[in-house]
């Protein structure tokens, strides 16, 4: 097993994040200098440590659904001392990490897991896992704007893949609109930038669904553990 995969399987984060962790010099294998993120590790024989603390593979895979409140950062540590999702999971008896991100001003469904392989499959754009959001925006949602959002908006990373936009009810006003949008990429602040490109100013943004997992009636700041056989993506 490659070292970055081993660390991800220990619930420390995605394999990409583990490459950065390995480069920081905090990881050791049998107290010897590392060869790199692809260094082979034998879980039955090798001793892997982080900051001197031994790591072990979890005996079970864990997935949690969390309703992230507005004003909370999707990170396990913030040097400025702002509220983070780590404040909510610190009491759990197992190590988990967030899958992807929700920006500080957004709320809603955020998944946590200790399974690095699952996190990679859920978060990487190549797998196209759907993410559904409820948007409250200033401005009118015209047919032309819906068509532009659905066909693709040119952003810094490229053109967004085809999306789905629908209006859940008939509530409209000249000043504001409410709609749902289903995306696949999960780029940084993607929904907000897409809306800005068509002249809509997002006032509230809530993620309602990630793959097959629904937010449902989960209260802000609380978790529920998903059944191991429950569909996720």
PAKOL-594756 format. One record per atom (N, C-alpha, C): residue number from 1; chain; atom name; x, y, z. Coordinates in Angstrom, 1 decimal. Atoms other than C-alpha are relative to their C-alpha. Layout:
BEGIN
i/ch/at/u/v/w
NUM/A/CA/X/Y/Z
...
END
This chain:
BEGIN
i/ch/at/u/v/w
1/A/N/0.9/-1.2/0.0
1/A/CA/0.0/0.0/0.0
1/A/C/0.9/1.3/0.0
2/A/N/-0.7/-1.3/0.0
2/A/CA/1.3/3.5/-0.9
2/A/C/-0.2/0.8/1.3
3/A/N/0.1/-0.8/-1.2
3/A/CA/2.0/5.8/2.0
3/A/C/-1.1/1.0/0.0
4/A/N/1.1/-1.0/0.0
4/A/CA/-0.4/8.5/0.9
4/A/C/-1.4/-0.7/0.2
5/A/N/1.3/0.7/-0.2
5/A/CA/-3.2/5.9/0.6
5/A/C/-0.2/-0.5/1.4
6/A/N/0.0/0.5/-1.4
6/A/CA/-2.3/4.4/4.0
6/A/C/-0.5/1.2/0.9
7/A/N/0.4/-1.1/-0.8
7/A/CA/-2.6/7.9/5.6
7/A/C/-1.5/0.4/-0.2
8/A/N/1.4/-0.3/0.3
8/A/CA/-5.9/8.6/3.8
8/A/C/-0.9/-1.1/0.7
9/A/N/0.8/1.1/-0.6
9/A/CA/-7.2/5.2/5.0
9/A/C/-0.1/0.1/1.5
10/A/N/0.1/-0.2/-1.5
10/A/CA/-6.4/6.2/8.6
10/A/C/-0.9/1.2/0.4
11/A/N/1.0/-1.0/-0.2
11/A/CA/-8.9/9.0/8.2
11/A/C/0.6/1.4/0.2
12/A/N/-0.6/-1.3/-0.2
12/A/CA/-6.5/12.0/7.9
12/A/C/-0.3/0.9/-1.2
13/A/N/0.3/-0.9/1.1
13/A/CA/-7.8/13.3/4.6
13/A/C/0.1/-0.7/-1.4
14/A/N/-0.2/0.6/1.4
14/A/CA/-7.7/12.7/0.8
14/A/C/1.4/-0.3/-0.3
15/A/N/-1.4/0.3/0.4
15/A/CA/-4.7/11.3/-0.9
15/A/C/0.8/1.2/-0.4
16/A/N/-0.7/-1.2/0.4
16/A/CA/-3.9/14.6/-2.4
16/A/C/0.4/0.8/1.2
17/A/N/-0.3/-0.7/-1.2
17/A/CA/-4.0/16.2/1.0
17/A/C/1.2/-0.7/0.8
18/A/N/-1.0/0.8/-0.7
18/A/CA/-1.8/13.4/2.3
18/A/C/1.4/0.3/-0.6
19/A/N/-1.3/-0.3/0.7
19/A/CA/0.9/14.3/-0.3
19/A/C/0.6/1.3/0.7
20/A/N/-0.5/-1.3/-0.7
20/A/CA/1.1/17.8/1.4
20/A/C/0.4/-0.3/1.4
21/A/N/-0.3/0.4/-1.3
21/A/CA/1.1/16.2/4.8
21/A/C/1.4/-0.6/0.1
22/A/N/-1.3/0.7/0.0
22/A/CA/4.0/13.9/3.9
22/A/C/1.2/1.0/-0.3
23/A/N/-1.1/-1.0/0.3
23/A/CA/6.0/16.9/2.4
23/A/C/0.3/0.9/1.2
24/A/N/-0.2/-0.8/-1.1
24/A/CA/5.6/18.7/5.7
24/A/C/1.0/-0.5/1.0
25/A/N/-1.0/0.7/-0.9
25/A/CA/8.0/16.2/7.4
25/A/C/-0.5/-0.5/1.3
26/A/N/0.6/0.4/-1.2
26/A/CA/5.5/15.3/10.1
26/A/C/-0.2/-1.5/0.1
27/A/N/0.3/1.4/0.1
27/A/CA/5.2/11.7/9.0
27/A/C/1.3/-0.8/0.0
28/A/N/-1.2/0.9/0.0
28/A/CA/7.7/8.9/9.7
28/A/C/-0.5/-1.5/-0.2
29/A/N/0.3/1.4/0.1
29/A/CA/7.8/5.2/8.7
29/A/C/1.2/-0.7/0.7
30/A/N/-1.1/0.7/-0.8
30/A/CA/9.8/3.1/11.2
30/A/C/1.1/0.9/0.4
31/A/N/-1.0/-1.0/-0.5
31/A/CA/11.5/6.3/12.3
31/A/C/1.1/0.3/-1.0
32/A/N/-1.0/-0.1/1.1
32/A/CA/13.4/6.4/8.9
32/A/C/-0.4/1.1/-0.9
33/A/N/0.4/-1.0/1.0
33/A/CA/13.5/9.2/6.3
33/A/C/-0.9/-0.6/-1.1
34/A/N/1.0/0.4/1.0
34/A/CA/10.7/9.0/3.8
34/A/C/0.6/0.0/-1.4
35/A/N/-0.3/0.0/1.4
35/A/CA/11.1/8.1/0.1
35/A/C/-0.9/0.9/-0.8
36/A/N/0.9/-0.8/0.7
36/A/CA/8.1/10.1/-0.9
36/A/C/-1.4/-0.5/0.2
37/A/N/1.4/0.4/-0.2
37/A/CA/4.2/9.9/-1.1
37/A/C/-0.3/-1.4/-0.5
38/A/N/0.3/1.3/0.6
38/A/CA/4.4/6.7/-3.1
38/A/C/0.8/-1.1/0.7
39/A/N/-0.8/1.0/-0.8
39/A/CA/6.6/4.9/-0.5
39/A/C/-0.9/-1.2/0.4
40/A/N/0.8/1.1/-0.4
40/A/CA/5.2/1.4/0.1
40/A/C/0.0/-0.2/1.5
41/A/N/0.2/0.2/-1.4
41/A/CA/3.8/0.6/3.5
41/A/C/-0.6/-1.4/0.2
42/A/N/0.7/1.3/-0.4
42/A/CA/3.0/-2.9/5.0
42/A/C/-0.7/0.3/1.3
43/A/N/0.7/-0.3/-1.2
43/A/CA/0.3/-2.2/7.6
43/A/C/0.3/-1.1/1.1
44/A/N/-0.3/1.0/-1.0
44/A/CA/1.2/-5.5/9.3
44/A/C/1.4/0.0/0.6
45/A/N/-1.4/0.0/-0.4
45/A/CA/4.9/-4.8/9.7
45/A/C/0.6/1.4/0.3
46/A/N/-0.6/-1.4/-0.1
46/A/CA/5.6/-1.0/9.4
46/A/C/-0.7/0.8/1.1
47/A/N/0.6/-1.0/-0.9
47/A/CA/5.1/1.6/12.1
47/A/C/0.0/1.4/-0.6
48/A/N/0.2/-1.3/0.6
48/A/CA/3.7/4.8/10.7
48/A/C/-0.4/1.0/1.1
49/A/N/0.3/-1.0/-1.0
49/A/CA/3.7/7.9/12.9
49/A/C/-0.3/1.4/-0.6
50/A/N/0.3/-1.4/0.3
50/A/CA/2.3/11.5/12.7
50/A/C/0.3/0.8/1.2
51/A/N/-0.4/-0.8/-1.2
51/A/CA/4.0/13.9/15.0
51/A/C/0.4/-0.9/1.2
52/A/N/-0.4/0.9/-1.0
52/A/CA/5.4/10.9/16.9
52/A/C/-1.1/-0.9/0.5
53/A/N/1.1/0.9/-0.4
53/A/CA/2.0/9.3/17.4
53/A/C/-0.3/-1.1/-1.0
54/A/N/0.3/1.1/0.9
54/A/CA/1.4/5.9/15.9
54/A/C/-1.4/0.0/-0.6
55/A/N/1.3/0.1/0.7
55/A/CA/-1.3/5.5/13.3
55/A/C/-0.4/-1.4/-0.2
56/A/N/0.5/1.3/0.3
56/A/CA/-3.5/2.5/12.8
56/A/C/-1.2/0.1/-0.9
57/A/N/1.1/0.0/0.9
57/A/CA/-6.0/1.6/10.1
57/A/C/-1.3/-0.2/0.8
58/A/N/1.3/0.2/-0.7
58/A/CA/-9.7/1.9/11.3
58/A/C/-0.5/-1.4/-0.3
59/A/N/0.6/1.4/0.2
59/A/CA/-11.6/-1.4/11.7
59/A/C/-1.3/0.1/-0.7
60/A/N/1.3/-0.2/0.7
60/A/CA/-14.8/0.1/10.2
60/A/C/0.0/1.3/-0.7
61/A/N/0.2/-1.2/0.7
61/A/CA/-15.7/2.7/7.6
61/A/C/-1.1/0.8/0.5
62/A/N/1.0/-0.9/-0.6
62/A/CA/-17.6/5.7/8.9
62/A/C/-0.3/1.1/-1.0
63/A/N/0.5/-1.1/0.8
63/A/CA/-19.7/8.2/7.0
63/A/C/-1.0/0.8/0.8
64/A/N/1.0/-0.8/-0.7
64/A/CA/-21.5/11.1/8.7
64/A/C/-0.5/1.1/-0.9
65/A/N/0.6/-1.2/0.6
65/A/CA/-23.9/13.7/7.4
65/A/C/-0.1/1.1/1.0
66/A/N/-0.1/-1.1/-0.9
66/A/CA/-23.5/17.1/9.0
66/A/C/-0.7/1.2/-0.7
67/A/N/0.6/-1.3/0.5
67/A/CA/-25.6/20.3/8.6
67/A/C/0.8/1.1/0.5
68/A/N/-0.9/-1.1/-0.3
68/A/CA/-23.0/23.0/8.5
68/A/C/-0.7/1.3/0.1
69/A/N/0.6/-1.3/-0.2
69/A/CA/-24.2/26.3/9.9
69/A/C/0.8/1.1/-0.8
70/A/N/-0.7/-1.1/0.6
70/A/CA/-23.3/29.6/8.2
70/A/C/1.0/0.5/1.0
71/A/N/-1.1/-0.6/-0.9
71/A/CA/-20.1/31.2/9.6
71/A/C/1.0/-1.0/0.5
72/A/N/-0.9/1.0/-0.4
72/A/CA/-18.3/27.9/10.1
72/A/C/0.9/-0.4/-1.2
73/A/N/-1.0/0.3/1.0
73/A/CA/-15.1/27.1/8.1
73/A/C/0.0/-1.5/-0.2
74/A/N/-0.2/1.4/0.3
74/A/CA/-14.8/23.7/6.4
74/A/C/1.5/-0.3/0.0
75/A/N/-1.4/0.3/-0.2
75/A/CA/-11.4/23.0/7.8
75/A/C/0.2/-0.6/1.4
76/A/N/-0.2/0.6/-1.3
76/A/CA/-10.0/21.0/10.7
76/A/C/0.9/0.9/0.9
77/A/N/-0.8/-1.0/-0.8
77/A/CA/-7.8/24.0/11.8
77/A/C/0.0/1.3/-0.7
78/A/N/-0.1/-1.3/0.5
78/A/CA/-7.8/27.7/11.4
78/A/C/0.9/0.8/0.9
79/A/N/-1.0/-0.8/-0.8
79/A/CA/-4.8/29.8/12.5
79/A/C/-0.5/1.3/0.6
80/A/N/0.6/-1.3/-0.5
80/A/CA/-7.0/32.8/13.0
80/A/C/-1.0/-0.3/1.1
81/A/N/0.9/0.3/-1.1
81/A/CA/-9.2/30.9/15.6
81/A/C/-1.4/0.2/-0.3
82/A/N/1.4/-0.1/0.4
82/A/CA/-12.4/31.2/13.6
82/A/C/-0.7/-1.4/0.2
83/A/N/0.8/1.3/-0.2
83/A/CA/-15.2/28.5/14.1
83/A/C/0.3/-0.9/-1.2
84/A/N/-0.3/0.9/1.1
84/A/CA/-14.4/25.4/12.1
84/A/C/-0.9/-1.3/0.3
85/A/N/0.8/1.3/-0.1
85/A/CA/-16.2/22.0/11.5
85/A/C/0.7/-0.9/1.1
86/A/N/-0.7/0.8/-1.0
86/A/CA/-13.5/20.5/13.8
86/A/C/-0.6/0.2/1.4
87/A/N/0.7/-0.2/-1.3
87/A/CA/-15.3/22.1/16.7
87/A/C/-1.1/-0.9/0.3
88/A/N/1.2/0.8/-0.1
88/A/CA/-18.2/19.9/16.0
88/A/C/0.3/-1.5/0.1
89/A/N/-0.3/1.4/0.1
89/A/CA/-16.4/16.6/15.5
89/A/C/1.0/-0.4/1.1
90/A/N/-1.1/0.3/-1.0
90/A/CA/-13.8/16.8/18.3
90/A/C/-0.4/-0.9/1.1
91/A/N/0.5/0.9/-1.0
91/A/CA/-16.0/14.9/20.7
91/A/C/-0.2/-1.5/-0.5
92/A/N/0.2/1.3/0.5
92/A/CA/-16.3/11.9/18.4
92/A/C/1.2/-0.9/0.3
93/A/N/-1.0/0.9/-0.4
93/A/CA/-14.3/8.8/19.4
93/A/C/0.9/-0.5/-1.1
94/A/N/-0.7/0.5/1.1
94/A/CA/-13.0/8.3/15.9
94/A/C/0.4/1.2/-0.9
95/A/N/-0.5/-1.1/0.8
95/A/CA/-11.1/10.5/13.4
95/A/C/-0.7/0.0/-1.4
96/A/N/0.6/-0.1/1.3
96/A/CA/-13.0/11.7/10.4
96/A/C/0.4/1.4/-0.6
97/A/N/-0.3/-1.2/0.7
97/A/CA/-12.5/14.5/7.8
97/A/C/-1.1/0.4/-1.0
98/A/N/1.1/-0.4/0.9
98/A/CA/-14.8/16.5/5.6
98/A/C/0.3/-0.3/-1.5
99/A/N/-0.1/0.3/1.4
99/A/CA/-15.4/15.5/2.0
99/A/C/-0.3/1.3/-0.8
100/A/N/0.2/-1.2/0.7
100/A/CA/-14.9/18.6/-0.2
100/A/C/-0.2/1.2/1.0
101/A/N/0.1/-1.2/-0.8
101/A/CA/-15.9/22.0/1.1
101/A/C/-1.4/0.7/-0.2
102/A/N/1.1/-1.0/0.1
102/A/CA/-18.8/24.4/1.8
102/A/C/0.6/1.3/0.5
103/A/N/-0.6/-1.3/-0.4
103/A/CA/-17.7/28.1/1.9
103/A/C/-0.6/0.5/1.3
104/A/N/0.4/-0.5/-1.4
104/A/CA/-18.1/30.0/5.2
104/A/C/-1.4/0.6/0.0
105/A/N/1.3/-0.7/0.1
105/A/CA/-21.2/31.9/4.0
105/A/C/-1.1/-1.0/-0.4
106/A/N/1.0/1.0/0.4
106/A/CA/-23.0/28.7/2.9
106/A/C/-0.3/-1.0/1.1
107/A/N/0.4/1.0/-1.0
107/A/CA/-24.9/26.1/4.9
107/A/C/-0.4/-1.3/-0.6
108/A/N/0.6/1.3/0.6
108/A/CA/-26.2/22.6/4.5
108/A/C/0.9/-1.2/0.1
109/A/N/-0.5/1.3/-0.1
109/A/CA/-25.1/19.1/3.9
109/A/C/1.5/0.0/-0.3
110/A/N/-1.4/0.2/0.2
110/A/CA/-21.4/18.3/4.4
110/A/C/0.2/-1.5/0.5
111/A/N/-0.3/1.3/-0.4
111/A/CA/-20.2/14.7/4.5
111/A/C/1.4/-0.1/0.7
112/A/N/-1.2/0.3/-0.6
112/A/CA/-17.5/13.4/6.8
112/A/C/0.3/-1.5/-0.1
113/A/N/-0.3/1.5/0.0
113/A/CA/-15.7/10.0/6.6
113/A/C/1.5/-0.2/0.4
114/A/N/-1.4/0.5/-0.3
114/A/CA/-12.5/8.1/7.6
114/A/C/0.5/-0.8/-1.2
115/A/N/-0.3/0.8/1.2
115/A/CA/-12.4/6.5/4.1
115/A/C/0.6/0.9/-1.1
116/A/N/-0.6/-0.9/1.0
116/A/CA/-9.9/8.3/1.9
116/A/C/-0.4/-0.4/-1.5
117/A/N/0.3/0.4/1.3
117/A/CA/-10.8/6.3/-1.2
117/A/C/-1.5/0.4/-0.3
118/A/N/1.3/-0.5/0.2
118/A/CA/-14.5/7.1/-0.8
118/A/C/-0.1/1.5/-0.2
119/A/N/-0.1/-1.5/0.1
119/A/CA/-13.7/10.8/-0.2
119/A/C/0.4/0.4/-1.4
120/A/N/-0.6/-0.4/1.3
120/A/CA/-11.7/10.9/-3.4
120/A/C/-1.1/-0.2/-1.1
121/A/N/1.1/0.3/1.0
121/A/CA/-14.6/9.3/-5.4
121/A/C/-1.1/1.0/0.1
122/A/N/1.1/-1.0/-0.2
122/A/CA/-17.1/11.7/-4.0
122/A/C/0.4/1.4/-0.4
123/A/N/-0.4/-1.4/0.2
123/A/CA/-15.1/14.9/-4.4
123/A/C/0.6/0.3/-1.3
124/A/N/-0.7/-0.3/1.2
124/A/CA/-13.1/14.5/-7.6
124/A/C/-1.0/0.2/-1.2
125/A/N/1.0/-0.4/1.1
125/A/CA/-14.9/16.2/-10.6
125/A/C/-0.1/-1.1/-1.0
126/A/N/0.1/1.0/1.1
126/A/CA/-14.1/13.2/-12.9
126/A/C/-1.2/-0.9/0.2
127/A/N/1.1/1.0/-0.3
127/A/CA/-16.8/11.1/-11.1
127/A/C/-1.3/0.7/-0.1
128/A/N/1.3/-0.7/0.3
128/A/CA/-19.5/13.8/-11.6
128/A/C/-1.1/-0.3/1.1
129/A/N/1.0/0.2/-1.1
129/A/CA/-21.2/13.2/-8.2
129/A/C/-0.9/1.2/0.1
130/A/N/0.9/-1.1/0.0
130/A/CA/-24.3/15.4/-8.1
130/A/C/0.0/0.7/1.4
131/A/N/0.2/-0.8/-1.3
131/A/CA/-24.6/18.2/-5.5
131/A/C/-1.2/1.0/-0.3
132/A/N/1.1/-0.8/0.2
132/A/CA/-27.9/20.0/-5.2
132/A/C/-0.1/1.1/1.1
133/A/N/0.0/-1.2/-0.9
133/A/CA/-28.3/23.5/-3.7
133/A/C/-1.3/0.8/-0.1
134/A/N/1.1/-1.0/0.0
134/A/CA/-31.2/25.8/-2.7
134/A/C/0.6/1.4/0.0
135/A/N/-0.6/-1.4/0.1
135/A/CA/-30.4/29.4/-3.8
135/A/C/-1.1/1.0/0.2
136/A/N/0.7/-1.2/-0.1
136/A/CA/-32.0/32.6/-2.6
136/A/C/0.8/1.1/-0.5
137/A/N/-0.8/-1.0/0.6
137/A/CA/-30.8/35.4/-4.8
137/A/C/-0.8/1.3/-0.3
138/A/N/0.6/-1.2/0.4
138/A/CA/-31.4/39.0/-5.5
138/A/C/0.0/0.1/-1.5
139/A/N/0.1/-0.1/1.5
139/A/CA/-32.6/39.5/-9.1
139/A/C/-1.1/-0.9/-0.5
140/A/N/1.0/0.8/0.6
140/A/CA/-35.0/37.9/-11.5
140/A/C/0.6/-1.2/-0.8
141/A/N/-0.5/1.2/0.7
141/A/CA/-34.4/34.3/-12.8
141/A/C/-0.8/-0.1/-1.3
142/A/N/0.7/0.0/1.3
142/A/CA/-35.4/34.7/-16.4
142/A/C/0.3/-1.3/-0.8
143/A/N/-0.3/1.2/0.8
143/A/CA/-35.6/31.9/-19.0
143/A/C/1.4/0.0/-0.6
144/A/N/-1.3/-0.1/0.6
144/A/CA/-32.4/33.2/-20.6
144/A/C/1.1/-0.3/1.1
145/A/N/-1.0/0.3/-1.1
145/A/CA/-30.5/33.0/-17.2
145/A/C/0.0/-1.5/0.3
146/A/N/0.1/1.4/-0.3
146/A/CA/-31.8/29.5/-16.6
146/A/C/0.8/-0.8/-1.1
147/A/N/-0.7/0.7/1.1
147/A/CA/-30.6/28.4/-20.0
147/A/C/1.5/0.1/0.1
148/A/N/-1.5/-0.2/-0.2
148/A/CA/-27.1/29.9/-19.4
148/A/C/0.5/-0.8/1.1
149/A/N/-0.5/0.8/-1.1
149/A/CA/-26.8/28.2/-16.1
149/A/C/0.1/-1.4/-0.3
150/A/N/0.0/1.4/0.3
150/A/CA/-27.8/24.9/-17.5
150/A/C/1.0/-0.4/-1.1
151/A/N/-0.9/0.4/1.1
151/A/CA/-25.7/25.0/-20.6
151/A/C/1.5/0.2/0.3
152/A/N/-1.4/-0.1/-0.5
152/A/CA/-22.5/26.1/-18.8
152/A/C/0.4/1.5/0.0
153/A/N/-0.5/-1.4/-0.2
153/A/CA/-20.9/29.3/-17.5
153/A/C/1.6/-0.1/0.0
154/A/N/-1.4/-0.1/0.1
154/A/CA/-17.3/30.2/-18.3
154/A/C/0.6/0.6/1.3
155/A/N/-0.6/-0.5/-1.3
155/A/CA/-15.3/30.5/-15.0
155/A/C/1.5/-0.2/-0.2
156/A/N/-1.5/0.1/0.2
156/A/CA/-11.5/30.6/-14.4
156/A/C/0.5/-1.4/-0.3
157/A/N/-0.4/1.4/0.1
157/A/CA/-11.3/26.8/-14.2
157/A/C/-0.4/-0.6/-1.4
158/A/N/0.6/0.5/1.2
158/A/CA/-13.2/26.4/-17.5
158/A/C/-1.5/0.2/-0.1
159/A/N/1.5/-0.1/0.1
159/A/CA/-16.8/26.0/-18.6
159/A/C/-0.6/-1.0/0.9
160/A/N/0.7/1.0/-0.9
160/A/CA/-19.1/24.4/-16.0
160/A/C/-0.7/-1.0/-0.9
161/A/N/0.7/1.1/0.7
161/A/CA/-20.6/21.1/-17.0
161/A/C/-1.5/0.3/0.0
162/A/N/1.5/-0.2/0.0
162/A/CA/-24.4/21.0/-17.8
162/A/C/-0.6/-0.2/1.4
163/A/N/0.7/0.0/-1.3
163/A/CA/-26.5/21.8/-14.7
163/A/C/-1.5/-0.2/-0.2
164/A/N/1.4/0.0/0.0
164/A/CA/-30.1/21.4/-13.9
164/A/C/-0.5/1.1/1.0
165/A/N/0.6/-1.1/-0.8
165/A/CA/-32.2/24.4/-12.6
165/A/C/-1.5/-0.2/0.0
166/A/N/1.5/0.0/-0.1
166/A/CA/-35.7/24.2/-11.3
166/A/C/-0.5/0.8/1.1
167/A/N/0.6/-0.8/-1.0
167/A/CA/-38.0/26.3/-9.3
167/A/C/-1.0/-0.8/0.8
168/A/N/0.8/0.9/-0.8
168/A/CA/-39.6/24.4/-6.4
168/A/C/-1.4/0.4/0.2
169/A/N/1.4/-0.5/-0.1
169/A/CA/-42.7/26.6/-6.1
169/A/C/-0.2/1.3/-0.8
170/A/N/0.4/-1.1/0.9
170/A/CA/-44.4/29.6/-7.6
170/A/C/0.4/1.3/0.7
171/A/N/-0.4/-1.3/-0.7
171/A/CA/-42.9/32.2/-5.1
171/A/C/1.0/0.8/-0.8
172/A/N/-1.0/-0.9/0.7
172/A/CA/-41.3/35.0/-7.2
172/A/C/-0.4/1.4/0.4
173/A/N/0.2/-1.4/-0.2
173/A/CA/-40.9/38.7/-6.8
173/A/C/0.9/0.7/-0.9
174/A/N/-0.9/-0.8/0.9
174/A/CA/-39.3/41.5/-8.9
174/A/C/1.4/0.1/0.6
175/A/N/-1.3/-0.2/-0.7
175/A/CA/-36.5/41.7/-6.3
175/A/C/0.8/-1.3/0.2
176/A/N/-0.6/1.2/-0.4
176/A/CA/-35.7/38.1/-5.4
176/A/C/-0.5/-1.3/-0.7
177/A/N/0.5/1.3/0.6
177/A/CA/-35.9/34.5/-6.7
177/A/C/0.6/-1.1/0.9
178/A/N/-0.4/1.3/-0.7
178/A/CA/-35.6/31.0/-5.1
178/A/C/0.0/-1.1/-1.0
179/A/N/-0.1/1.2/1.0
179/A/CA/-34.4/28.0/-7.2
179/A/C/0.9/-1.0/0.6
180/A/N/-0.9/1.1/-0.3
180/A/CA/-32.6/24.7/-6.9
180/A/C/0.9/-0.1/-1.3
181/A/N/-0.9/0.3/1.1
181/A/CA/-29.5/24.0/-9.0
181/A/C/0.8/-1.3/0.4
182/A/N/-0.7/1.3/-0.2
182/A/CA/-27.8/20.6/-9.4
182/A/C/1.3/0.1/-0.9
183/A/N/-1.3/-0.1/0.6
183/A/CA/-24.0/20.6/-10.2
183/A/C/0.7/-1.3/0.1
184/A/N/-0.8/1.2/-0.1
184/A/CA/-21.3/18.1/-10.7
184/A/C/1.4/0.3/0.4
185/A/N/-1.4/-0.2/-0.3
185/A/CA/-17.9/19.8/-10.2
185/A/C/0.3/0.2/1.4
186/A/N/-0.4/-0.4/-1.4
186/A/CA/-17.9/21.4/-6.8
186/A/C/1.2/0.9/0.1
187/A/N/-1.1/-1.0/-0.1
187/A/CA/-15.4/24.2/-7.7
187/A/C/-0.3/1.0/1.1
188/A/N/0.1/-0.9/-1.0
188/A/CA/-14.7/26.8/-5.2
188/A/C/-1.0/1.1/-0.3
189/A/N/1.0/-1.0/0.1
189/A/CA/-17.7/29.1/-4.7
189/A/C/-0.7/0.0/-1.4
190/A/N/0.5/0.2/1.4
190/A/CA/-19.0/27.7/-8.0
190/A/C/-1.4/0.6/-0.2
191/A/N/1.4/-0.4/0.2
191/A/CA/-22.7/28.4/-7.5
191/A/C/-0.1/1.6/0.1
192/A/N/0.0/-1.4/-0.2
192/A/CA/-22.1/32.0/-6.3
192/A/C/0.6/0.7/-1.3
193/A/N/-0.6/-0.6/1.2
193/A/CA/-19.8/32.7/-9.3
193/A/C/-0.8/-0.2/-1.2
194/A/N/0.9/0.2/1.2
194/A/CA/-22.2/31.2/-11.8
194/A/C/-1.2/0.9/0.1
195/A/N/1.1/-1.0/-0.2
195/A/CA/-25.0/33.3/-10.4
195/A/C/0.4/1.4/-0.3
196/A/N/-0.5/-1.3/0.3
196/A/CA/-22.9/36.4/-10.5
196/A/C/0.1/0.3/-1.5
197/A/N/-0.3/-0.2/1.5
197/A/CA/-22.1/35.8/-14.2
197/A/C/-1.3/0.3/-0.7
198/A/N/1.3/-0.3/0.6
198/A/CA/-25.9/36.0/-15.0
198/A/C/-0.7/1.1/0.7
199/A/N/0.7/-1.2/-0.6
199/A/CA/-26.6/39.0/-12.8
199/A/C/-0.8/-0.3/1.2
200/A/N/0.8/0.4/-1.2
200/A/CA/-27.9/37.2/-9.7
200/A/C/1.0/0.1/1.2
201/A/N/-0.8/-0.1/-1.2
201/A/CA/-26.5/38.1/-6.2
201/A/C/-0.6/-0.9/1.0
202/A/N/0.4/1.0/-0.9
202/A/CA/-26.7/35.1/-3.9
202/A/C/-0.1/0.6/1.4
203/A/N/0.2/-0.4/-1.4
203/A/CA/-28.2/35.9/-0.5
203/A/C/0.1/-1.1/1.0
204/A/N/-0.1/1.2/-0.8
204/A/CA/-28.5/32.4/0.9
204/A/C/0.3/-1.2/-0.9
205/A/N/-0.4/1.1/0.8
205/A/CA/-27.0/29.2/-0.3
205/A/C/0.0/-1.2/1.0
206/A/N/0.0/1.1/-0.8
206/A/CA/-27.8/25.8/1.2
206/A/C/0.1/-1.3/-0.8
207/A/N/-0.2/1.2/0.7
207/A/CA/-26.6/22.4/0.0
207/A/C/-1.1/-1.0/0.6
208/A/N/1.1/0.9/-0.4
208/A/CA/-29.6/19.9/0.1
208/A/C/0.4/-1.4/-0.2
209/A/N/-0.3/1.4/0.4
209/A/CA/-28.0/16.8/-1.4
209/A/C/1.4/-0.1/-0.5
210/A/N/-1.4/0.4/0.5
210/A/CA/-24.6/15.2/-2.0
210/A/C/-0.2/-1.4/-0.5
211/A/N/0.3/1.3/0.5
211/A/CA/-25.0/12.2/-4.3
211/A/C/-1.4/-0.5/0.4
212/A/N/1.3/0.6/-0.4
212/A/CA/-27.7/10.0/-2.9
212/A/C/-0.4/0.4/1.5
213/A/N/0.2/-0.4/-1.4
213/A/CA/-27.5/11.6/0.6
213/A/C/-0.8/1.3/0.1
214/A/N/0.8/-1.2/-0.1
214/A/CA/-30.2/14.1/1.5
214/A/C/0.2/0.7/1.4
215/A/N/-0.1/-0.8/-1.3
215/A/CA/-30.0/16.9/4.2
215/A/C/-1.2/-0.4/0.8
216/A/N/1.3/0.3/-0.8
216/A/CA/-33.6/16.2/5.2
216/A/C/-0.2/1.0/1.1
217/A/N/0.3/-0.8/-1.2
217/A/CA/-34.6/17.5/8.6
217/A/C/1.1/0.1/1.0
218/A/N/-1.1/-0.1/-0.9
218/A/CA/-31.1/17.4/10.1
218/A/C/0.2/1.5/0.5
219/A/N/-0.1/-1.3/-0.5
219/A/CA/-30.8/20.4/12.4
219/A/C/1.4/0.6/-0.2
220/A/N/-1.4/-0.6/0.2
220/A/CA/-27.9/22.9/11.9
220/A/C/0.9/-0.3/1.2
221/A/N/-1.0/0.3/-1.1
221/A/CA/-24.8/21.9/13.8
221/A/C/0.0/-1.4/0.5
222/A/N/0.1/1.4/-0.5
222/A/CA/-25.8/18.2/14.2
222/A/C/0.3/-1.0/-1.1
223/A/N/-0.4/1.1/0.9
223/A/CA/-24.8/14.9/12.6
223/A/C/-1.0/-1.1/0.1
224/A/N/0.6/1.4/-0.1
224/A/CA/-26.3/11.6/11.7
224/A/C/0.9/-0.9/-0.7
225/A/N/-0.9/1.0/0.6
225/A/CA/-24.3/8.5/10.9
225/A/C/-0.8/-0.8/-1.0
226/A/N/0.7/0.7/1.0
226/A/CA/-25.2/6.8/7.7
226/A/C/0.3/-1.5/0.1
227/A/N/-0.2/1.4/-0.1
227/A/CA/-25.8/3.1/7.6
227/A/C/1.0/-0.5/-1.0
228/A/N/-1.1/0.4/0.8
228/A/CA/-22.9/1.2/6.1
228/A/C/-0.5/-0.5/-1.4
229/A/N/0.6/0.5/1.2
229/A/CA/-25.2/-0.2/3.4
229/A/C/-0.8/1.1/-0.8
230/A/N/0.8/-1.0/0.7
230/A/CA/-26.8/3.1/2.5
230/A/C/0.7/0.5/-1.2
231/A/N/-0.7/-0.5/1.2
231/A/CA/-26.2/4.4/-1.0
231/A/C/0.5/1.4/0.2
232/A/N/-0.6/-1.3/-0.2
232/A/CA/-24.0/7.5/-1.1
232/A/C/0.2/0.7/-1.4
233/A/N/-0.2/-0.7/1.3
233/A/CA/-23.0/8.2/-4.7
233/A/C/-0.6/-0.9/-1.1
END
